[in-house]
Amino acid sequence: MEFIVPAELKAVPVEEAKCYDVIIIGAGPAGMTAAVYAARKKLDTLVISKDVGGQTLLAPGVETYMGYQYITGAELMRKFEEQVRQFPIALEINDEVVKLLRDENRFTVRTATGKKFTGRSVIIASGRRARSLNVPRERELIGRGVSYCATCDAPLFGGLDVAVVGSGNPALTAVNELTKCARKVYTIARSAIKADAVLREKAERSGKVEFVVGYAVKEIQGGDKVERIVLKQTAGDKELVLDVRGVFIEIGATPNVAFAKELAELSESNEIRVDCDCKTSVAGLFAAGDVTTVPEKQIIIAAGEGAKAALSAYQYLIEA
Ligand SMILES: Cc1cc2nc3c(=O)[nH]c(=O)nc-3n(C[C@H](O)[C@H](O)[C@H](O)COP(=O)(O)OP(=O)(O)OC[C@H]3O[C@@H](n4cnc5c(N)ncnc54)[C@H](O)[C@@H]3O)c2cc1C
């Protein structure tokens, strides 16, 4: 097979002096896909990212990315990176965008290492961070029973007892997803269930859900895998131990938008508002993946949105 880019072009220098056609912020599935699409349109492309792979690096096993029946998140991201490196894309990795400004029809991007880059268009693909409980054993047991994504991991808990931590719509959506396969789903809320009645009623109708209200997770326990969780009353000292194999933490996520807060229009949940072409409220500024208002947060969706954002940026540049 012949690649369109000769090998000697593969390592592309990062240049502060030039104005890039497109600057992509983030190298998760959305950012890397956007980069490949932009480069194939022969756009002068710079990717700035804290890491290569994003949240997918934390996914122990992915069964929903077409073409792979099963692949670890890290391996899938290595394949994305290999593909990116086939193209003349400048990569500024291990750096963080701290400020994004628009001046006339140019964007200026400032990074944590003090660099300044200029672009005619920008694609924000900076993803989000799931909020964690910050309790003992939570981090070590990610992928070993601790999950932040019911859509991704619910089928792994067929016939088992699990717990969902959280009280809002995302938590009850996860509960309803889990009732399809788990044997029992404990739903742990610190004060009250705040989700819409329709979601709560659906959970109740399943006959598999037990609400444990007025408790917070104190500790997750287990050897190699989650075996139980210890709960503590929020307004008292009583403790409860639940034997579960899965703990789904659904207490929200923080989109990585601090650098763009003054520029892009955000939703109530701080996600960047985009239309179906990944356009934001600012001309020349596009966004893709988990950082946006697109509802489903999945690798394949982020990648697809990244492709769309790059094609929209291309259209914008040829019309500008
Ligand atoms: C534990 C876990 C398991 C998952 N399992 C699955 C699964 O099995 N299947 C599935 O489809 N989905 C799964 N997901 C969801 C999936 O990982 C996300 O939907 C997907 O990664 C979103 O891609 P993204 O490119 O939009 O954002 P991200 O993956 O979040 O990537 C964002 C990128 O931006 C960078 N960045 C952030 N801020 C800045 C900044 N200021 N400057 C520069 N760079 C920045 C980050 O370093 C990162 O490289 C899982 C998520 C988690 C957390």
The ligand as a Tripos MOL2 file, in Angstrom:
@<TRIPOS>MOLECULE
LIG
   53    58     1     0     0
SMALL
NO_CHARGES

@<TRIPOS>ATOM
      1 C1        -12.6750    4.7600   31.9010 C.3       1 LIG1
      2 C2        -13.3540    5.0670   30.5870 C.ar      1 LIG1
      3 C3        -13.7440    4.0230   29.7740 C.ar      1 LIG1
      4 C4        -14.3620    4.2850   28.5460 C.ar      1 LIG1
      5 N1        -14.7090    3.2270   27.7570 N.ar      1 LIG1
      6 C5        -15.2670    3.4620   26.5480 C.ar      1 LIG1
      7 C6        -15.6180    2.3700   25.6810 C.ar      1 LIG1
      8 O1        -15.4290    1.2010   26.0150 O.2       1 LIG1
      9 N2        -16.1960    2.6780   24.4920 N.ar      1 LIG1
     10 C7        -16.4420    3.9610   24.0940 C.ar      1 LIG1
     11 O2        -16.9190    4.1680   22.9690 O.2       1 LIG1
     12 N3        -16.1210    5.0050   24.9030 N.ar      1 LIG1
     13 C8        -15.5530    4.7880   26.1110 C.ar      1 LIG1
     14 N4        -15.2420    5.8430   26.9270 N.ar      1 LIG1
     15 C9        -15.5640    7.2120   26.4670 C.3       1 LIG1
     16 C10       -14.4820    7.7020   25.4710 C.3       1 LIG1
     17 O3        -13.2050    7.4970   26.0370 O.3       1 LIG1
     18 C11       -14.7070    9.1700   25.1320 C.3       1 LIG1
     19 O4        -16.0140    9.3380   24.6070 O.3       1 LIG1
     20 C12       -13.6950    9.6700   24.1080 C.3       1 LIG1
     21 O5        -12.3820    9.5170   24.5810 O.3       1 LIG1
     22 C13       -13.9140   11.1390   23.7800 C.3       1 LIG1
     23 O6        -12.9140   11.5520   22.8870 O.3       1 LIG1
     24 P1        -12.4900   13.0860   22.7560 P.3       1 LIG1
     25 O7        -11.4040   13.1030   21.7480 O.co2     1 LIG1
     26 O8        -13.6760   13.9110   22.5400 O.co2     1 LIG1
     27 O9        -11.9350   13.5160   24.1920 O.3       1 LIG1
     28 P2        -10.7850   12.9200   25.1200 P.3       1 LIG1
     29 O10       -10.6060   11.4930   24.9320 O.co2     1 LIG1
     30 O11       -11.1130   13.4390   26.4800 O.co2     1 LIG1
     31 O12        -9.4640   13.6420   24.5890 O.3       1 LIG1
     32 C14        -9.2200   15.0020   24.8590 C.3       1 LIG1
     33 C15        -7.7760   15.3430   24.5510 C.3       1 LIG1
     34 O13        -7.5830   16.7420   24.7950 O.3       1 LIG1
     35 C16        -6.4250   16.9300   25.6090 C.3       1 LIG1
     36 N5         -6.6110   18.1870   26.3380 N.ar      1 LIG1
     37 C17        -7.5260   18.4570   27.2900 C.ar      1 LIG1
     38 N6         -7.4010   19.7580   27.6910 N.ar      1 LIG1
     39 C18        -6.3810   20.2790   26.9670 C.ar      1 LIG1
     40 C19        -5.7640   21.5660   26.9250 C.ar      1 LIG1
     41 N7         -6.1630   22.5820   27.6960 N.pl3     1 LIG1
     42 N8         -4.7170   21.7380   26.0750 N.ar      1 LIG1
     43 C20        -4.2850   20.7290   25.2820 C.ar      1 LIG1
     44 N9         -4.8430   19.4910   25.3000 N.ar      1 LIG1
     45 C21        -5.8810   19.2880   26.1140 C.ar      1 LIG1
     46 C22        -6.3650   15.6820   26.4500 C.3       1 LIG1
     47 O14        -5.0560   15.5030   26.9560 O.3       1 LIG1
     48 C23        -6.7680   14.6290   25.4240 C.3       1 LIG1
     49 O15        -5.6610   14.2600   24.6280 O.3       1 LIG1
     50 C24       -14.6150    5.6240   28.1480 C.ar      1 LIG1
     51 C25       -14.2350    6.6750   28.9730 C.ar      1 LIG1
     52 C26       -13.6170    6.4140   30.1900 C.ar      1 LIG1
     53 C27       -13.2000    7.5690   31.0780 C.3       1 LIG1
@<TRIPOS>BOND
     1     1     2 1
     2     2     3 ar
     3     2    52 ar
     4     3     4 ar
     5     4     5 ar
     6     4    50 ar
     7     5     6 ar
     8     6     7 ar
     9     6    13 1
    10     7     8 2
    11     7     9 ar
    12     9    10 ar
    13    10    11 2
    14    10    12 ar
    15    12    13 ar
    16    13    14 ar
    17    14    15 1
    18    14    50 ar
    19    15    16 1
    20    16    17 1
    21    16    18 1
    22    18    19 1
    23    18    20 1
    24    20    21 1
    25    20    22 1
    26    22    23 1
    27    23    24 1
    28    24    25 2
    29    24    26 1
    30    24    27 1
    31    27    28 1
    32    28    29 2
    33    28    30 1
    34    28    31 1
    35    31    32 1
    36    32    33 1
    37    33    34 1
    38    33    48 1
    39    34    35 1
    40    35    36 1
    41    35    46 1
    42    36    37 ar
    43    36    45 ar
    44    37    38 ar
    45    38    39 ar
    46    39    40 ar
    47    39    45 ar
    48    40    41 1
    49    40    42 ar
    50    42    43 ar
    51    43    44 ar
    52    44    45 ar
    53    46    47 1
    54    46    48 1
    55    48    49 1
    56    50    51 ar
    57    51    52 ar
    58    52    53 1
@<TRIPOS>SUBSTRUCTURE
     1 LIG1         1 GROUP 0 **** ****
